[in-house]
Amino acid sequence: MQRRTLGRLEVSAIGLGCMGMSDFYGPRDETESLATIERALELGVTFFDTADMYGSGANEELLGRALGARRRNVVVATKFGIVRDPANPAHRGFNATPEYCAKACDASLKRLGTDYIDLYYLHRVDASTPIEDTVGAMSRLVEAGKVRCLGLSEVSVPTLKRAHAVHPITALQNEYSLWTRDPEDGILDACRALGIGFVPYSPLGRGFLSGELKQPEDFAADDFRRIQPRFQGENFYKNLELVRAVQRLAAARGATAAQLALAWVLAQGDDVVPIPGTKRVKYLEDNVAAVDIRLSATDLAALEAAFPRAAVSGERYQTSAMAALNR
């Protein structure tokens, strides 16, 4: 497995997003999820991503149990700041106060079964708490040895700069893929100017770019993609036409659409480390193989032409969730 660096963290060129193993994407299968993490380790994946809100803590517990004694051989990233109400799981709130930051970190450490977190992200900005206060509290976790490096997710360029002035930010995690190009509007350049690594989540468009989804009815009843605009009605089928173009390009190379889409993300720079999520071994193996695909300038131009940014239909989140981005 190739390696890349995020600040002082050396990680595999592709990581594993663990969210779907516990939440959001339909039925869970713990046995298959554990097998997927085990296979990732065998394939040289050393970068694992979770968050305290995935499964309301269950995902951190799963990852901690799967890694066990091998925990010190990998880089574990988790997040805090999005708060769920056990009585109303669909509700999302935000809390990034210094007091909550310390409390959330201790809870994550316990669930992960570890005494330190390699990369601790603020999951979303809490509009009621100055970013300086939040990052100041996060920096104290570094001083205490509970956290090695700090990260942010889905913030604006000014917020990133303000945060970085308080304590060095190692990585920014944003959605980025052929069908989500928002980071190209300034945040990716800002990261590079500040020496901050970039971690794309959902680099396969929440599975859509794999070409496996054929109709909205393919989603389980509790799959949250059912309520996301890009996966609904006419938007779904317009976006599917773009995926079919990628499938044709992939077939010409003897690759899958998922591999070609991931290769595109990997080709955006050595400071880019995508974390495609999956809960199945077969998809993990397919994703990891993308690391060995080399795209020429001609290949990249063909993908840009096949999947123009302006052709994507629908927002990536519902209105309420979109309001929490780019703060």
N, C-alpha and C positions, 0 to 999 in steps of 0.2 A: 504493500500500500504506500502510495506517495504521501509525503508530509507537507504541510503548510504551517505558517506561523500566524498567530493572532497575538500581537504584542510579544510577551515573553512566553506564551503558551505554544508549544509545538503539538499539533494535532494531525490526525489523518486528513487527507485532502477532502474527504467527504465524511460527514458525521451521520448520526442516527437520531432523528426526532422521535421521541417515545410517546407523545401525547395520545395518539390514536389507540394505543394499547389499553388505555383506561377510560377514554372519554370521546365524545363528539362524533365518532364515525361508526355508529352501529354496534352490533354485539361484540363483546369482549371474549377472548380466549386466552386465559393466563398461560396455559401450557405452550401455546404457539408463540405467545409474546416472549416468554422466557427462552424458547428455542431460537427466536429471532435475535435476541440480544447475544446469546451464546454464539450463534453463527457470525454475527458482526465481529465479535472478538476474534474468532478464528480467521476472519478475512482481513484483520488488521485495522478495523475501525477502533479509534481511540477517543472519539469525541461523542459524548452522549448528552442529549438535551431533554430537560423536563421542566416542570414548574409546579409550584405549590397548589395552583388551582386546577391542574389536570386531575380529574377524578377526586377533587377535594383532598389531595394528599396521597391518594392511592398510587398514583404514577411514580412519585418519588419512592414510596415504599417498595414498589415492584422493581425499580431500577436498583435500589440499594441491595435488595435480596439477590438479584441476578448477578451483580458484580461481586459481592462477597469479598473474599480475600484479594481479589484482583483489582479492587478499587484504586489502589495507588499506581496502577499501570495505565490508568486512563484519565481523561479530562472530563469532569462532570460539570455541566452548566445547569443552573436552575434559576427560577425567577420569583419575584414577589411583586405585589402592588395591585393585582386584581383580586377582589374579594367577592366570594360567592356566599349566598345566603342558603344554608342547609334546608330551610323551609321553602325556598323558592329558587331552585338550582339555575333557572334560566336568567335570574337577575344578576347583574354585574355591577359592582361598586369599585371604587379606587381608594387605596389608602397607602400613602408613601410617607407618613410622618416618621420622624426619627424613632419614636417609641415603637411603632408598629414594625419598622424595619428590623430592629433588634429582635423583637419577638418572633417575627416571621423567619428570620435566619435560624434561630435556635430550633424552631419547629422543623424546618427543612433538614437541618443536620441530624436530628433525631430520626426522622423518617428515612433518610438516606443511609443511616447507620454509619456515619463518618464523622470525623472531627474537623473537616474543612471542606469548603466548596471551591472548586478551581475558578469558576466564572459565575459571578452573581449578578444577575440582571434586574434592573427595574423594568417590570413587564409593561407598564403603561404609566405615563406621567399623571400624577394626582394634581389636578388644577388648583386645589386648595392648599398645596404645600410647595413652597419655592424649591426648585430643583437643587439649589445650593444646600438647603437643609437636608434633603434626602441623600444627596451624594456625600455630604459631610458625615451623615450617620453610617452610610455604607463604608466610607473610608475608615471609620473607627472599627468596623468589623475586620478590615485588613490589618489594622494595627494589633487587633486582638488575636490574629492568627486563625480566625474562623473562615476567612475568605482570602483567596490569592489575588484575584483580579476582578475588576468591575466592568459591567456592561449596561447598555440601555437598549430599549426596543421602541421602534416607531416614534421617534422624537423629531422635532424640527431642527434645522441647522442652528438657529440661535440657542436653543436649549442644549444641544450637543456641545457647543462651544462654552457655554456657561458651566456645564457639568465638568467638562475636561479641565477647566481652570481651577476647579476645587480639588480634583483628584484625577490622575490619568485614567481615561476610559480605554479599555483594551479592545472591546468589540461592540459593534452595533448590530442588533438583529432586526431585520425588516423583511417583509415579504418581497420576494424578487424572483421573477421567472419570465419566460417569454410573454406571458399574458399579464404580468404585473411589473411595469417598468418605472413605477414612481421613483425609486431611488436614483434614477438617472436625472431627476430634476434638481439635483444639488446636494443631496445628502451623501451620495457616494463620493463625490468630489471632496466634500468637507471631511469625510473620514480619511481620505488619502492625504489631504493637507495636514491633518493632525496626527497621522500615523496610527489610525484606528482600523483594526480589521473589520471585515464585513461578513456577516453570517446570514445568508438568505434562508428564511423558512418558507415552507410551501413552494419549493423550487419546481415542483411538478403541478402547480396550480391545484393543490388539494386532491391530487390524483387525476385530475381531468386531462392533463397533458399526456398521460399514459395511453389514452385511447380506449381504455377498458370500459368506460362509461358510455352507454349508447342512448339512454333516455333518462329523464328525471326519476322515473319509477324504479330505476336501479338502486336508489338509495333506500336504506332501511328506514323504518318509520321514525326512529329517534336520531337519524343522521342530521347534524346541524346544517349540512350543505343544502338541505331542502329549503331552508329559509334564506339562503344567500342569493342575491340578485343574479349573479352570473350563471347560476345553476337552475334558473326558473324559466319556464315557458320558452318564448321565442329566443331569449338570450342563450339558453342552453344550445339550441340547434345552430344558431349563428356561430357560436364559439366552436361547436363541434366541427364545422367546416374548416376552421383554421387548424384544428388538431389533425384532421385528415390530410391536410397538406404536409404537415410534419411527418405523419406516418409514411407518406410516399417518399419523402426525402430519406427517412430512416431505412426503409426497405431497400433503397438503392445502395445503401452502405452496409446492408446486412446487420442492422441494429434495430432496436425497438424505439418507438417514439419517446418513451421515458428516458432511454439512454441518450438520445440525441438532445432532448430538452435539457437534461442535466449537463451534458457536455458543453452546451451553450453557456450555462451559468458558470461552469468551471473555467471557461475560456475568457471570462470577463476580467480576470486578474488573479495573480498568485495570492493576493490578500483576501480572496473570496473563498469561503468554506461553507458550501451548502449543507443543509441538514434535512434531507428528504425523510419524511416520516413513513413508517410502515409497521404493521404488526404481523407480517407474514414473511417467512424465510425466502420464498421464491421471488418476491418483489425486492427484498433486500439484496439478494444476489444480482438481480437485474440492475439495480441502481448502482451498486459498487462497481460493476463492470464499466460504467460510464467514465470512470477515472482514466481508462486506457484509450479512450477515443480522442484523437487529435483532429481539431477542426481547422481547416485552412481559411484564409480570407474569403475564398470563393464559397466555402461551406457556410460561413457566418453570414455572408451577403444573401445566400439563398434562403437561410432561415429567417432573416429579417424581412425578405420579400414575401415569404410564405405566411408570416405571422406579424403583419404590421400592427404596431401598437394601437393605432387609431381604429382598427377593425374590431377590437375586443368589445363585447356587449355586456353592459351591466357593471355596477359597482362591486367591489370585492367583499364588502360587508353591508349589513343593514345600516340605515341612517344613524341610529344611536351609536353603533360601534365605530362608524366612520368618524364621528365627532371626537372620539378619543385618540385619533391618530394625529401625528404631525404637530403635537403641542409644543 
